């Protein structure tokens, strides 16, 4: 079977895993999605291998695989730390898959794959550098320079969701320092993610359970508490983005995740970010994603294509 006509990208989430098969022009030629067996490592590996082999059978190839996996991978042991897919924590997935699938496999963070996708043909196409920022269940990101993903020494470049929130902001709004699943306290994602937005409203209202969609409807209907929730969230998120500008100075920021669908972020977030910057610095364009939910899998295919590029050039 041919091995380099296609590149598989697999986006692994807490509830589903999706495989896309892209040709050399990054056109999607095959797509399949199945539930993620998040609690059982053996079942997880079986499901992932079945996805890949079904794509092989459908296309008549044995293509290399790029994986976008949530969480952090220890660069020395290869072991995962993943809150969204608990069965991966403490496991080294890559050697198991390589033994089962017998092909080249490249592993990346799901947020990094989203950023890479939006840098190639997406909202940040042609930008010298970009920051792809996820605002969903958690908050994570990827940083791309010159079309190449910047991973860093530990592979966590762009993991801004676990920077600590400015304590002055917590005091300003009388917010508690919330514990985080990473072991830290008052991490940014506890306040600025989609989950954080709902938690913020719960702290202000003294109750929880309101969805982001309900909050938007309440705000649009003039509800004072919902409007205050979004006002505080916008200030906290603006402060967090200002730190990204100071640390990375990207030419473009692309938003992903559930909150990326909220129009007010593209209308108001730049103005909310500017007061937290040094005078004279400009906020880069803040853009919606082009590929939406498909970005992670497409970015994973891009990741493995880039890794195989030297081989392709020699062949």
N, C-alpha and C positions, 0 to 999 in steps of 0.2 A: 504493500500500500504506500502511496505517497505520504510524505511526512511534513512538507513545508508549504503546501498549497493553502492551508487554513491555520488559523490561530484561535484556540479556544480561550474564552474568558469566563470565569465563574465568579459571580458575586454571591458571597455567603452572608446571610443575615440570620437574625434570631428566629424568624418564622419560615423563611424560604431560602432556597439556593437556586440561582438561575444561571444557565450556561448559554452563551452565544458563541457561534462559530463565525468568525470574520475572515473574509478573503484578504488578499494582499492590499486591497484598496480600502479595507476596514468596512466593507459592506457586510451586513449581517445576513448570512445564508441559512442559518439554523438557530432556533431558539427553543429552550425547554426550561420549565420551572417546576420544582418539586418542594414539598415541605422539608424543613431542616430538622433532623432528629437531634435536637440540641442536648439531650441528657445522656445519650448512649454513644460512646466513641465508636464502637464497632458498627453500629447501625449508621452512624454519620459517614464513616469511610465507605461502607457498602453503597449508600445512596449516592455519594459523590462519584464513585467509580462507575456506577450504573449510568449516571448522566453522561459521563465521558464516553463510555463504550457505546451507548445508544447514538451519540453524535458520530462516532467512528462508523457505525453501521449505516447510518443515514447518508453519510457523505462519501464513504469509501476511502477514508484517510485514517492516519494515526497522527494527529496533530499535537504540537506542544501546548501546554496548558498554563495559563496565568490565573492565579487565585487572589481574590480580594477578600481578606478575612478580617473580621472585627477584632479589636484588641491589640495587644502588644506581643511581639515575639522576641525572646531573649536571643541576642545575636550569637552567643557562644553555645548555649545548650540546644537552641531551636525550640524550646518549650514555649507554649502559648499562655497568655493570661487574657481570658475573654469572658466578660460578664454576660454578653449576649448569647454566646454558645458555650455553656458551662462545661460540656464534655471535652472541650479542647484544652481547658486549663490544666497545666502540668504535663501536657502531652506534646510530643514532637511530631507534627503531622506530616511534614515534607518527606522524610525517609520512608514512612509507611506508604504514602501515595506513590513514590517513585518505584518502590518494590512491586506494588500492585499493578501500576499502569505502564511501567517500562518506557518512559519517554521524558523529555525535558519538561520540568515544572518550575515555575517561578512564583514566589510568594510575595504578596504585598498587602498592605493595610487597605481596607475597603475605602476609607476616605482618601487615601493617596491615589487609588485607582480612579475615583471620581474626579479628582483634580487633573490627572493625566488625560482623561477623556475630554474634559472641557478645554484643555490646552491644545488639543489636536482636532480641529474642525468644530469645536464648541464655542462657547461664549467668549473665551479668552484666546481664540486662535490668532496667532501672529504676535501676541504680547511677549515682550522679552522675559517677563516673569509674571507668575500668577499664584494666587492663594485660593485654593478650592475649599470652601468652608461649609461643613455640614452642621445644620441645626435641626436635629431630629430627636430621637429618644435620648441621645447624648449630644456632645459637641466635639467634633474632630476636624481634621483638615489635612491637606497635602500641599506641598510647595513645589512648583515646577519652574525651572529656569532653563531658557533656551530649548524648550521642548522635552527636557529630561527631568525626571523626578529626583528631587534632592531628599535622600533618606536620612543622612546624618550618621554620626558614629554609632548610635544605638538603634538606628532605623526608625526613630520617632520624631523626625523633623516635622513640625507642624502640629504636634499634639498639644494644641493651645487650650483644649478643654480642661486640662488638668493644671493649668496655671491657677494660682490662688486669686480670688476676688480681692480687689482693693478694700481693706478694712474700713477706710473712710466712707466708701460708698455704702457698705453694710450699715454703718452707724447713721448715715444720712437718712436711710429709709427704715431704720430700726429693724433690720433683718438679722436672723440668727446665722451663725457660722455652721452650715450644714455639713455633716460627714459625707464622704464620697466612697464609692465602692473601690476606688483605687487605694484607699487607706489614708488619703489626705483629708483636709478639712477646707470647706468653702471653695471648692474647685469651681471654675467658671461655668462648667456645664450644668451644675446644680441650679443655676439661675438663668442662663441665657438660652438653653436648649428648649425644645418643645415641652419636654417634661418639666424643665425649670420654669417656663412660663405658667404652666398650670399650678405648680407648687407655689409660685409667687402669688398667684391669685388666691390660693388656699390660705396662705399666711395673712393676706390682707382681709379676707372674708371670714376667717375663722372656720372654714370648712373646705373640703376638697371634692374632686370628682368632676369638675367642669372641664369639658374638652376645649381644645384650641378653637374649634369651629364654633362652639357655643359662645366662647369669649368674644370672638369676632362679631357674632350676631348681636350680642349684648352691647358691645362698644358702639356698633353702628346704629343701634337703637337709642343711644344716648345714656346708657347705664353708667353712672359716675364711677362705680368701683371697677368696672371693666376698663374704663378709660384710664383710670389711675394705674391699673395693672400694666397696660400697654405703655404708658408713659414711663414708668419705672423700668420696665423691661428694655425699652429703647435706650434709656440712659446707661443701663448696665451693659447692654450689648455694644453701644457706641464706645464706652470706655474700654471694653475688651478688644474691639477692632483697632482702637488707637494704639494699643500695645502691639498688635500685629504689624501695624505700619511702622512703628519704631523698631521692632525686632527684625522684620523681613523687608519692609519697604517694597511690596509688590506693585507692579504696574496695574494689575486688575485683581479684584476680588469677585469670585463667583460663589453664590450661595446655593446650597443643596439641602436636602432633607425637607421635612414637612413644612417648616416655617418659611422656606424659600418661596412658597406659594402665596405669601401675604404681601399684597401690593404696597402697603405702606412702608415696608422696609426699603424699597427702591426709591421711594419718594422722600423719606425722612431720615434714613439711617446715616447718610453722609453728614447731614447737619448735626446729628446727635454725636457723631464721632469727633468732629472738628474741635469742640471745646476741650477735649481731653488730649489734644496734640500740642506740641510746642508751636508757638506762634510762627506763622509763615509756612508751615508744612501743609500740604494739600492731601485730601482724602482721595485715593484712587477710585476709578469707576467701580460701583458695586452693581453686579449684573445677575439676572436670573440664569439658571442653567439651560442649555440647549437640549440636552439629552435626558434630563429628568431621571426617572427610575432606571433607565437603561444605561446610565453613565458608568456605574460601577463595573458591570460585566464587560462593557466595551473597553473601559480603561484597563481591566485585567488582561484582555486580549492584546492591547497596546503594550502592556508591560512585558509580556513574553515575546512579542514581536521585536521590541527594542533589544531584548536580551539575545535574540537569535540573529540580529542584524549582521554581525561579523560573518557568521556562517553563510547567510544569504548572499553577502557581497562576494564571498570567495567561490560560491557555487556557480 
